[in-house]
Amino acid sequence: DYWFTENARQIRLLSQLESMRRGKPQQGIAVFLENNPNFAGITFINVAGIDTVTGENVAEYEYFKRACRGYDGISDLVYSGSMEERILFSSPVFDMQGVFLGAVVGSIRLDQLAELVESFTIGETGHIHLRSLSGRIICAPAFERKRVQMLDAWNTHTAKTAAQINSLYRSEGGKMYSGLYKNESGISVLGAYRGLKATDAWLVGGEIEEREILHPVYRKLVWVVLFTLGSLSLLAFAIAAFQRRINAPISLLIEQARQIEAGKYERLPDHDFFKTAPQELQRIREALDLMSRRLLADIEKLNRINIKLKEAEEMFRVVAENSMVGVYVIDENCDLVYLNPMVLEIIGCEPEDFVIG
């Protein structure tokens, strides 16, 4: 967003130079190019829509039409005479009396933006890319430096099509969209998309493979498996060495391990024969008891939190529904998401007339 905004600001400053406003654009353009090497070229379009450098008539181009209406513009991907992909930044030029003289247009090679995008990473499998309204994706590492058309190429039941994502910031007011879906390679990924604030011609998105997101869960499962295997190995060794002394303790320990595996975290009852059991078994029992107590404590804590949340929600609803004053709730976009009966009575609406949003 900053990259687009800053380059647009530079072109706007160029359009406001005195030399530009006095009808001498070449002077201002020469100085500008010396101080802004990131721009591949600068041209001036006169009031008739003629490019004063190439002689081309661009009167029907959208960026010139926007300039005629007094607006800056940022284009979708365009091609230069050498078929080089570029992005155009335009700004209207007015004389000292405010009369429209034309538009100044600066072009930047797409490679500059691609390099910026490549500098962002998400984990080991994630990537960031920009999508233009034409469907082009700019993300060289993840797409093998190919510009691929993605407009209806995503076959998934959870994600919107690329065309729908491209229009997201228009239809949904610029909100971010995220969800799990299969990418063009058939890999399950989590993607997020949002329109840039600086321009309505580009959308920024990111993807990361679902397996990387679930990696911490897999790692914990591995530790659980290793712990179980270690416990069983220790039990087998103890049985072989002290068969007569530890048959009963081993049976109880195995039973508790099975209960934990089945999700029953009950503490093992005290038995006298544990007092004479080898220290290894006593430690295993203590470890299982400690793990069970911690799991039970975590479960109880989560249950208390859920109960408090339900009580708070019910308390708000009771207060709001029975309040003598109107109560309403709006979200961050100032859209109504709740009205209590008193508000409906005050404004004279029936409950069925109220639509959330």
C-alpha positions as CSV (number, residue, x, y, z in Angstrom):
1,D,0.0,0.0,0.0
2,Y,2.8,2.4,0.9
3,W,4.6,1.6,-2.4
4,F,1.6,2.6,-4.5
5,T,0.8,5.6,-2.3
6,E,4.3,7.0,-2.4
7,N,4.7,6.6,-6.2
8,A,1.3,8.2,-6.8
9,R,2.4,11.1,-4.5
10,Q,5.5,11.7,-6.5
11,I,3.6,12.0,-9.7
12,R,1.1,14.3,-8.0
13,L,4.0,16.6,-6.8
14,L,5.4,16.6,-10.4
15,S,2.0,17.7,-11.7
16,Q,2.0,20.7,-9.3
17,L,5.4,22.0,-10.3
18,E,5.4,25.6,-11.6
19,S,7.0,24.5,-14.9
20,M,4.2,22.0,-15.5
21,R,1.5,24.6,-14.7
22,R,3.1,27.1,-17.0
23,G,3.0,24.7,-20.0
24,K,6.6,23.7,-19.9
25,P,6.4,20.0,-18.9
26,Q,9.8,18.9,-20.3
27,Q,11.7,21.1,-17.8
28,G,9.8,19.5,-14.8
29,I,10.0,16.0,-16.3
30,A,13.8,16.2,-16.8
31,V,14.4,17.3,-13.2
32,F,12.0,14.7,-11.9
33,L,13.6,11.7,-13.7
34,E,17.0,12.7,-12.3
35,N,15.7,12.5,-8.7
36,N,13.4,9.5,-9.2
37,P,15.2,6.7,-11.0
38,N,12.6,4.2,-10.1
39,F,10.4,5.6,-12.8
40,A,11.1,4.0,-16.2
41,G,9.6,7.0,-18.0
42,I,7.5,10.1,-17.7
43,T,5.2,11.5,-20.4
44,F,2.8,14.4,-20.7
45,I,-0.6,14.0,-22.3
46,N,-2.1,17.3,-23.6
47,V,-5.6,18.4,-23.3
48,A,-6.5,16.7,-26.6
49,G,-5.3,13.3,-25.3
50,I,-2.2,13.2,-27.4
51,D,1.0,11.8,-25.9
52,T,3.6,14.5,-26.5
53,V,6.4,12.0,-26.5
54,T,5.0,9.2,-28.8
55,G,2.2,11.1,-30.5
56,E,-0.2,8.4,-29.5
57,N,-3.9,9.3,-28.9
58,V,-4.8,8.1,-25.4
59,A,-8.0,10.1,-25.0
60,E,-10.0,6.9,-24.5
61,Y,-7.7,5.4,-21.9
62,E,-9.2,5.3,-18.4
63,Y,-6.3,7.1,-16.7
64,F,-6.7,10.1,-19.0
65,K,-10.4,10.2,-18.5
66,R,-9.8,10.2,-14.7
67,A,-7.4,13.1,-15.2
68,C,-10.0,15.0,-17.2
69,R,-12.3,14.7,-14.2
70,G,-9.5,15.9,-11.9
71,Y,-8.5,12.6,-10.3
72,D,-5.2,10.7,-9.9
73,G,-5.0,7.2,-11.3
74,I,-3.1,3.9,-10.9
75,S,-3.5,1.5,-13.8
76,D,-3.8,-2.2,-14.1
77,L,-0.9,-3.9,-16.0
78,V,0.0,-2.3,-19.3
79,Y,2.6,-3.0,-21.9
80,S,5.2,-0.6,-23.2
81,G,6.4,-0.4,-26.8
82,S,8.9,-3.2,-26.1
83,M,6.2,-5.3,-24.6
84,E,7.6,-4.7,-21.1
85,E,5.0,-4.9,-18.3
86,R,4.5,-1.7,-16.5
87,I,2.2,0.2,-14.0
88,L,1.1,3.7,-14.8
89,F,0.7,6.5,-12.3
90,S,-1.2,9.6,-13.6
91,S,-2.2,13.0,-12.2
92,P,-4.0,15.9,-13.8
93,V,-2.2,19.2,-14.6
94,F,-3.9,22.6,-14.2
95,D,-2.5,26.0,-15.1
96,M,-2.3,28.9,-12.6
97,Q,-6.0,29.8,-13.2
98,G,-7.1,26.2,-12.7
99,V,-7.7,25.3,-16.3
100,F,-7.0,21.7,-17.3
101,L,-3.8,21.4,-19.4
102,G,-3.5,17.6,-19.6
103,A,-2.0,14.8,-17.5
104,V,1.4,13.7,-16.5
105,V,1.9,9.9,-16.5
106,G,4.8,8.0,-15.0
107,S,5.5,4.3,-15.6
108,I,7.3,1.8,-13.4
109,R,8.5,-1.6,-14.5
110,L,6.7,-4.4,-13.0
111,D,9.9,-6.1,-12.0
112,Q,10.3,-3.5,-9.2
113,L,7.0,-4.4,-7.7
114,A,7.7,-8.1,-8.1
115,E,11.0,-7.7,-6.2
116,L,9.1,-6.0,-3.3
117,V,6.6,-8.8,-3.2
118,E,9.3,-11.4,-3.1
119,S,10.8,-9.9,0.0
120,F,7.7,-10.9,2.0
121,T,7.4,-14.5,3.3
122,I,5.0,-16.5,5.4
123,G,6.6,-19.4,7.2
124,E,8.3,-22.1,5.1
125,T,5.5,-22.8,2.6
126,G,3.7,-19.4,2.4
127,H,4.0,-16.5,0.0
128,I,2.6,-13.1,-0.7
129,H,1.3,-12.0,-4.1
130,L,-0.5,-9.2,-5.8
131,R,-3.4,-9.7,-8.1
132,S,-4.4,-7.2,-10.8
133,L,-8.0,-6.9,-11.9
134,S,-7.2,-8.7,-15.1
135,G,-6.4,-11.8,-13.0
136,R,-2.6,-11.6,-13.3
137,I,-0.7,-12.9,-10.2
138,I,2.6,-11.3,-9.3
139,C,4.6,-13.6,-7.1
140,A,7.7,-14.9,-8.8
141,P,8.9,-17.5,-6.3
142,A,5.6,-19.3,-5.8
143,F,4.5,-19.3,-9.4
144,E,7.9,-20.0,-11.1
145,R,8.1,-16.5,-12.5
146,K,5.1,-17.1,-14.8
147,R,2.2,-14.7,-15.1
148,V,-0.8,-17.1,-14.9
149,Q,-4.4,-16.5,-15.5
150,M,-6.4,-17.5,-12.4
151,L,-9.8,-16.0,-13.2
152,D,-11.9,-19.2,-12.9
153,A,-9.1,-21.7,-12.2
154,W,-9.6,-22.5,-8.6
155,N,-11.7,-25.6,-8.1
156,T,-12.7,-25.5,-4.4
157,H,-15.8,-25.7,-2.2
158,T,-14.5,-23.2,0.4
159,A,-12.9,-20.3,-1.5
160,K,-14.4,-17.8,-3.9
161,T,-13.3,-17.8,-7.5
162,A,-10.5,-15.5,-8.4
163,A,-13.0,-13.2,-10.2
164,Q,-15.0,-12.9,-7.0
165,I,-11.9,-12.3,-4.9
166,N,-10.8,-9.5,-7.3
167,S,-14.1,-7.7,-6.7
168,L,-14.1,-8.4,-2.9
169,Y,-13.1,-4.9,-1.8
170,R,-16.0,-3.5,-3.9
171,S,-18.8,-5.9,-2.9
172,E,-17.7,-6.3,0.7
173,G,-16.4,-2.8,1.5
174,G,-12.7,-3.7,1.6
175,K,-13.1,-6.4,4.3
176,M,-10.5,-9.1,4.4
177,Y,-11.5,-12.6,3.1
178,S,-9.8,-15.7,4.3
179,G,-10.5,-19.4,4.1
180,L,-9.2,-22.9,3.4
181,Y,-9.2,-24.1,-0.2
182,K,-7.1,-26.0,-2.7
183,N,-4.8,-23.9,-4.8
184,E,-4.1,-24.3,-8.5
185,S,-1.7,-27.2,-7.6
186,G,-4.3,-29.1,-5.7
187,I,-2.7,-28.4,-2.3
188,S,-4.9,-27.4,0.7
189,V,-3.9,-23.9,1.8
190,L,-5.2,-21.1,4.0
191,G,-5.5,-17.9,1.9
192,A,-6.3,-14.3,2.8
193,Y,-7.1,-11.4,0.5
194,R,-7.8,-7.7,0.7
195,G,-8.0,-4.8,-1.6
196,L,-5.3,-2.1,-1.3
197,K,-6.4,1.3,0.1
198,A,-4.3,3.2,-2.4
199,T,-5.9,1.8,-5.5
200,D,-8.9,-0.2,-6.7
201,A,-6.8,-1.9,-9.4
202,W,-4.9,-4.3,-7.2
203,L,-5.5,-6.9,-4.5
204,V,-3.0,-8.3,-2.1
205,G,-3.1,-11.9,-1.0
206,G,-1.2,-14.6,0.9
207,E,-1.3,-18.3,1.1
208,I,0.3,-20.9,3.4
209,E,-0.1,-24.7,3.2
210,E,-2.5,-26.2,5.7
211,R,0.0,-28.8,6.8
212,E,2.4,-26.1,8.1
213,I,-0.4,-24.6,10.1
214,L,-1.2,-27.9,11.7
215,H,2.5,-28.7,12.3
216,P,2.4,-27.8,16.0
217,V,-0.5,-30.1,16.5
218,Y,1.3,-32.9,14.7
219,R,4.4,-32.3,16.9
220,K,2.4,-32.6,20.1
221,L,0.9,-35.8,18.8
222,V,4.4,-37.1,18.2
223,W,5.4,-36.3,21.8
224,V,2.3,-38.1,23.1
225,V,3.2,-41.2,21.0
226,L,6.8,-41.0,22.2
227,F,5.7,-40.7,25.8
228,T,3.3,-43.7,25.4
229,L,6.0,-45.8,23.8
230,G,8.5,-44.9,26.4
231,S,6.1,-45.8,29.2
232,L,5.3,-49.1,27.6
233,S,9.0,-49.9,27.2
234,L,9.7,-49.1,30.8
235,L,6.8,-51.2,31.9
236,A,8.0,-54.2,29.8
237,F,11.5,-53.9,31.3
238,A,10.1,-53.7,34.9
239,I,7.9,-56.8,34.3
240,A,10.9,-58.8,33.1
241,A,13.0,-57.8,36.1
242,F,10.5,-57.8,38.9
243,Q,7.7,-59.9,37.7
244,R,6.4,-61.0,41.0
245,R,6.8,-57.7,42.8
246,I,5.1,-55.5,40.1
247,N,2.3,-57.4,38.4
248,A,-0.4,-55.5,40.3
249,P,1.2,-52.0,39.9
250,I,1.9,-52.6,36.2
251,S,-1.7,-53.7,35.6
252,L,-3.0,-50.5,37.3
253,L,-0.6,-48.3,35.4
254,I,-1.5,-49.9,32.1
255,E,-5.2,-49.4,32.9
256,Q,-4.6,-45.7,33.7
257,A,-2.7,-45.2,30.5
258,R,-5.6,-46.7,28.6
259,Q,-8.0,-44.4,30.4
260,I,-5.9,-41.4,29.4
261,E,-5.8,-42.6,25.8
262,A,-9.6,-42.9,26.0
263,G,-9.9,-39.4,27.4
264,K,-10.6,-40.3,31.0
265,Y,-8.2,-38.3,33.2
266,E,-9.1,-39.8,36.6
267,R,-6.5,-40.0,39.3
268,L,-5.2,-43.5,40.1
269,P,-6.4,-44.7,43.5
270,D,-3.8,-45.3,46.3
271,H,-2.8,-48.9,46.9
272,D,-0.4,-50.3,49.5
273,F,1.6,-52.4,47.1
274,F,2.8,-49.2,45.4
275,K,4.8,-48.6,48.5
276,T,6.9,-51.6,47.9
277,A,7.0,-51.2,44.1
278,P,10.3,-50.2,42.4
279,Q,11.0,-46.5,42.3
280,E,10.7,-46.6,38.5
281,L,7.0,-47.6,38.7
282,Q,6.4,-45.1,41.5
283,R,7.7,-42.3,39.3
284,I,5.7,-43.4,36.3
285,R,2.6,-43.4,38.5
286,E,3.4,-39.9,39.8
287,A,4.0,-38.7,36.2
288,L,0.6,-40.1,35.1
289,D,-1.1,-38.6,38.0
290,L,0.5,-35.2,37.4
291,M,-0.5,-35.3,33.7
292,S,-4.0,-36.3,34.6
293,R,-4.3,-33.5,37.2
294,R,-3.0,-30.9,34.7
295,L,-5.4,-32.1,32.0
296,L,-8.3,-32.0,34.4
297,A,-7.4,-28.6,35.6
298,D,-7.2,-27.3,32.0
299,I,-10.5,-28.8,31.2
300,E,-12.1,-27.3,34.3
301,K,-10.7,-23.9,33.5
302,L,-12.1,-24.1,29.9
303,N,-15.5,-25.1,31.3
304,R,-15.5,-22.2,33.7
305,I,-14.6,-19.8,30.9
306,N,-17.4,-21.2,28.8
307,I,-19.9,-20.9,31.6
308,K,-18.9,-17.2,32.3
309,L,-19.2,-16.4,28.6
310,K,-22.7,-17.9,28.4
311,E,-23.7,-16.1,31.6
312,A,-22.4,-12.8,30.3
313,E,-24.2,-13.3,27.0
314,E,-27.4,-14.2,28.7
315,M,-27.0,-11.2,31.1
316,F,-26.6,-8.8,28.2
317,R,-29.6,-10.2,26.4
318,V,-31.8,-10.1,29.5
319,V,-30.8,-6.5,30.2
320,A,-31.2,-5.4,26.6
321,E,-34.5,-7.2,25.9
322,N,-36.1,-5.7,29.1
323,S,-34.5,-2.3,29.0
324,M,-36.8,0.8,29.1
325,V,-34.4,2.5,26.8
326,G,-33.4,1.7,23.2
327,V,-30.3,-0.4,22.9
328,Y,-28.5,-1.1,19.7
329,V,-25.2,-2.5,18.6
330,I,-23.1,-1.5,15.6
331,D,-20.0,-3.1,14.2
332,E,-16.8,-1.4,13.1
333,N,-18.4,-0.4,9.7
334,C,-21.3,1.3,11.5
335,D,-23.7,-1.4,10.4
336,L,-26.5,-2.3,12.8
337,V,-26.2,-5.9,14.1
338,Y,-28.7,-5.7,17.0
339,L,-31.8,-3.8,18.1
340,N,-33.7,-4.4,21.3
341,P,-37.5,-4.2,21.3
342,M,-37.6,-0.7,22.8
343,V,-35.6,0.7,19.7
344,L,-38.1,-1.0,17.4
345,E,-41.0,0.5,19.4
346,I,-39.4,4.0,19.3
347,I,-38.7,4.0,15.6
348,G,-42.0,2.3,14.8
349,C,-40.7,-0.9,13.2
350,E,-41.8,-4.5,13.5
351,P,-39.2,-7.1,14.3
352,E,-39.6,-8.7,10.9
353,D,-38.8,-5.3,9.3
354,F,-35.3,-5.2,10.8
355,V,-32.5,-6.8,8.7
356,I,-29.1,-7.1,10.2
357,G,-26.6,-4.8,8.5
